Amino acid sequence: MVALAGCLLLPFVEFRPNRIVSGTFETVFVAGVASWALVALIALALVVALAPGRVRGSLLLVAGAGMGLALLWALGVAAVHLQEGAPAIVRVSVGPGAWLVGLGALIVWFAGTRATASVLVRRIAGVAVLLGVAAIAMWGGLGELSLAREYAVQSRRFWTLVRQHLVLAGTGVGFGVLIGIPLGVAASRNRVVRDAGLGIASVIQTIPSMAMLGLLIAPLAALGLTAIGTTPAVIALTLYALLPIMRNTFVGLAGVDAAVIDAGRGMGMGRLQLLLRVEAPLALPLVIEGVRAAAVLVIGIAAVTAFIGAGGLGILVFQGWGQQADDLTLLGAIPMVVLAVLADVSMRGLRRLVVSPGIEEGTLT
Amino acid sequence: MITLRDVTKRYGEVTAVDGVSFEVPSGEVCVLIGPSGCGKTTTLRMINRLIEPTSGSIEIDGQDVMSVRPEELRRHIGYVIQSVGLFPHLTVAENVATVPKLLGWERRRYEPKVRELLGIVGLPPAEYADKYPRQLSGGQAQRVGVARALVADPPLLLMDEPFGAVDPLTRERLQAEFVRIQRELKKTVIFVTHDVDEAIKLADRIALMRSGNLEQYDTPETLLDHPASKFVHDFMGSDRALKRLGRARVANVMRTVESTTGGARSVVAEACGGSRFVYLTDERGVLEGWVDCKVLDAGTPPEEAGTTVDWHEAAVHPETTLKDALSRMLGFGFRNVAVVDADGRLVGEVSLAAIEGTMADADTHIANLEEGEVLGAIPEESPAERDELT
């Protein structure tokens, strides 16, 4: 308890939240009332973390959510305030202090979700945060931040790149599923396939993504293909998606109780019936877990494929680096994080939807 | 009828089953028994072709199992295994419906059957149909396993140590239910176990195997009373007298008794006649207690001389084994015990003397065997093997 409090303490006591404007730092207090609310909520989070009690979890949730919302509010107010009367070229960026506060808010929030037993409370808190974020985004002046300015300039290209990124990652995972699941099934049936397949997939996994794109040049050239563009990118992403999917399929199938297989065979199931009616549903949680891991991994690696002209959000990141325009980099990076989180959440949702309650932990009493 | 002719299974150099032949008449329970590695499970699994025999033939009602596609064959043979093997992702009802679905039955045909079978194995469908296997106890899971094997009404049932993984109390209950269900459904059953008591309790015939060979195939009584070899004799155990009592039912040795309704002295005294006890029943004939006539002769009024009992505890049923009846007598310290039907109505009594009478029959043969007279007739036993057995 004390250790947890200490962890939560450090970021807030060590650093004062700051704002940056065209090279000069402004403190959080340019945001007026909003900044005071923010500081008060940080203090509340500290007190709650230090004083364990029955409602501690719920209070942590409130504090975490409040910190996050107040942070956004304060950023908006600061942006509006600092740009009052200034020329349009002026930019207000998010400073390191604000990032730390954001990180702190997340930590407090997740500590809160862990400490809160009630699903209802968590749901309500989640909905409240979403509504709050939406409200602040609409009226809070966030549009005056430099990140949003970048977006306003790039918005057309931004969505094209998001779509490209999704297509790249989606195709990679899609081929990964199409190839990885049959390979996993084959690995569970045949020792040679198992050793060779899993071995090769593991080696592929250890190749750094940049090196992979380079290594693909030779084999692709042999096939008469260039190593530039979407095709090699999809090939590389498929190769990366392969291991988690194939391995989890294999592990899931290998983990099916031998007695269950014997019973199925003894009742007159053919090999295919056994696979589809018994083994597949039992291995499904692990297979979905593999696809989830592959999706998150591939969304990250798809950024690198911008180097070989496959497009995607990586373009914004690299352009931002090249121009030393941090906000342009963020405009590429943040959506990638969001995509990864969305992939993660949707695969977990899928799992809840399709896996039998008979084999899912915690769904039956 | 199941016919095995010279069935052999070899794994490379090792012969798991060596030329086994026997026949199981329809509706009978054949228990395959023997020490670990004797080939009993291999024999069982060759019948539904989970293991293919190296040579020999297996026929079910005259049809060679090798002439049928294995999957098709297995769908018409019930299969129950020790580890149950319920499908964890399916509900109890879906598990039981597995074979009907494989056979392509429509839902309205198999659903009533599933519910009926769950009822038969003692799991009320209203309560259990929608549960998942991990919500069941070991005994309940095996009941589902049995229901699943029986639901498509196969004429033949293969059971591989089905009650081996549950606690002794549950096992006894499952065995009793097996006897009850089997009396009702009259399946041909091949049942593998290593538990002699279980074999004696359930079998119509016992096939005792040893290192791939069939040592003796006969009724439990014959195996107990006329063992073909010292191995059979030793395997069946030294408490053969008690084991034989495990075969006989109270119904075979009980006698009818005097009983009277109500407790007026004159009535009871008249009922006493020459016998020692008079049982008291209510108007429906349900056992309420008994009167010791000796006490009555001494002048005690019948109201005080009577012993009131709960028939659930103090009486046995016609289908109770003599072993259990004897145990009841020893427990209570009585030489007689009342016999009641399922509703508690008095149908007779069984005495210690009657039980003793059944034990006297076959002793001579055993005595001879133990003295070694018959042993000389079994030359194939090497000294090394004998050491291993003792």
Interface residues (C-beta under 8 A of the other chain):
Chain A: D257 A259 V260 I261 D262 A263 G264 R265 G266 M267 G268 M269 G270 Q273 V278 P281 L282 V355 S356 P357 G358 I359 L364 T365
Chain B: N48 L50 P70 E71 E72 L73 R74 R75 H76 Y79 I81 S83 V84 G85 L86 F87 P88 H89 L90 T91 T98 V99 L102 Y132 P133 R134 Q135 G145 R148 A149 L158
